[in-house]
Amino acid sequence: MRPMTRAETEQVNATLASSPPPATEPPGRVGYGHEALIGSAQHEQMMEDFLRSHDAISVEDLDAFRAHLLRSFPDREITAQLCPDDESAGILIFSVYGFSEREHLSHPEEDAFYDGFPPHLAHVAGPVTFFPRTGPFSDRALLDGVDNMEGPVDDRIQPQ
């Protein structure tokens, strides 16, 4: 898995900040521009919508990525969000909450995520990513902007 470059992170941040969902969003596409806690009904629908647009990623791949994320970041609030992307059918961003300003730059849980990342899931990286987020999750987090979103800055995972 190749973490996003700073330029890619800035592009995602710009997309999050400037791409509100269209007023006439087609039925069945939930979650664009909104975060859903892992395990919620909205989150499960979001996963189904994402998988419909990404043939190269299976349900098992996405479940394995999510399970690895939960193992690596125990006892943290984690949300998912679908974001449109000009170059594809969209990206799925998992936001991991509860980091301090200092911790989100380097944390043992993040190291565990990268160190234990299953090589067979390298193809999932890109359309699926995660961001350490400062502070607790709030339903208003997205409405307040993306000031508390930080992108991965690690390059330890490379496609096999």
C-alpha positions in Angstrom: 0.0 0.0 0.0 1.4 3.4 -1.0 0.3 6.2 1.3 -0.9 9.3 -0.4 1.7 12.0 -1.2 1.3 15.4 0.3 -0.1 16.7 -3.1 -2.6 13.8 -3.2 -3.6 14.6 0.4 -4.1 18.2 -0.4 -6.3 17.2 -3.4 -8.5 15.1 -1.2 -8.7 17.9 1.4 -9.7 20.3 -1.4 -12.3 17.8 -2.7 -13.8 17.4 0.8 -14.0 21.1 1.3 -15.3 22.1 -2.1 -17.5 19.2 -3.3 -20.8 19.1 -1.5 -23.1 16.4 -2.7 -25.4 17.5 -5.6 -29.0 18.4 -4.5 -30.3 15.7 -6.8 -28.1 12.8 -5.6 -29.5 9.6 -7.2 -31.1 7.2 -4.8 -28.9 4.4 -3.5 -25.8 6.6 -3.3 -25.5 7.5 0.4 -22.7 9.0 2.3 -21.2 11.4 -0.2 -20.0 14.2 1.9 -21.2 12.6 5.2 -19.4 10.4 7.7 -20.9 7.3 9.1 -19.6 5.4 12.2 -18.4 1.9 11.4 -21.1 -0.6 12.2 -24.0 1.8 11.5 -26.7 1.0 8.9 -25.5 4.1 6.9 -21.9 2.7 7.0 -23.0 -0.7 5.7 -25.0 1.0 2.8 -22.0 3.1 2.0 -19.8 0.0 1.7 -22.3 -1.6 -0.7 -22.4 1.6 -2.8 -18.6 1.8 -2.9 -18.2 -1.8 -4.0 -20.7 -1.3 -6.8 -18.3 1.2 -8.3 -15.0 -0.7 -7.8 -14.9 -4.1 -9.5 -11.3 -4.8 -8.5 -12.2 -4.7 -4.8 -14.2 -7.5 -3.3 -16.4 -7.6 -0.2 -13.7 -9.8 1.4 -11.0 -7.3 0.6 -12.9 -4.4 2.1 -13.9 -6.5 5.1 -10.2 -7.4 5.6 -9.1 -3.8 5.3 -11.7 -2.7 7.8 -10.8 -5.6 10.2 -7.1 -4.6 10.0 -8.0 -1.0 10.6 -10.0 -1.9 13.7 -7.2 -4.1 15.1 -4.6 -1.4 14.5 -6.7 1.3 16.1 -8.6 -0.3 19.0 -10.9 1.8 21.2 -11.1 4.7 18.7 -14.1 6.1 16.9 -13.7 5.3 13.2 -16.0 6.7 10.5 -16.2 6.1 6.7 -16.9 8.6 4.1 -17.4 8.4 0.3 -15.8 11.2 -1.6 -16.2 11.8 -5.3 -13.0 11.8 -7.3 -12.6 13.3 -10.8 -10.5 10.3 -11.9 -12.5 7.4 -10.7 -15.8 6.3 -9.1 -14.8 7.7 -5.8 -12.6 7.0 -2.8 -13.5 5.6 0.6 -11.9 7.4 3.5 -11.8 5.9 6.9 -11.2 8.6 9.6 -9.7 7.5 12.8 -10.5 9.9 15.6 -8.9 10.8 19.0 -5.4 11.8 18.2 -3.8 14.9 19.7 -2.2 17.4 17.5 1.2 15.9 18.3 0.1 12.2 18.1 -1.3 12.3 14.7 2.1 12.8 13.1 3.5 9.6 14.5 1.8 7.1 16.7 2.4 3.4 17.6 -1.1 2.5 16.4 -0.3 3.9 13.0 3.0 2.1 12.9 1.1 -1.2 13.7 -1.3 -0.5 10.9 1.5 -0.2 8.3 3.8 -2.9 9.8 1.0 -5.5 9.8 -0.7 -4.5 6.5 -1.5 -7.6 4.6 0.4 -7.6 1.3 -2.5 -9.2 -0.6 -4.6 -6.0 0.1 -2.1 -3.6 -1.6 -4.5 -3.2 -4.5 -7.1 -1.7 -2.1 -4.9 1.3 -1.3 -5.8 4.3 -3.3 -9.5 3.9 -3.6 -9.5 3.1 0.2 -7.4 5.1 2.6 -7.4 6.4 6.2 -6.7 9.6 7.9 -5.7 10.2 11.6 -8.0 12.9 12.9 -7.5 15.1 16.0 -10.1 15.2 18.7 -13.3 13.1 19.1 -15.7 12.4 16.3 -18.6 14.8 16.0 -21.4 14.8 13.6 -20.4 18.4 12.8 -16.8 17.4 11.9 -17.4 17.7 8.2 -19.6 20.8 8.5 -16.8 22.5 10.3 -14.4 21.9 7.4 -11.4 19.7 7.1 -9.1 21.6 9.5 -8.7 18.5 11.7 -7.9 16.1 8.8 -4.4 15.0 8.3 -3.2 12.6 5.6 -0.9 9.7 6.0 2.7 10.6 5.7 4.2 7.2 5.8 5.7 5.4 2.8 6.5 2.0 4.4 3.9 0.1 2.5 4.6 -0.5 -1.2 2.6 -2.4 -3.8 3.9 -6.0 -4.1 
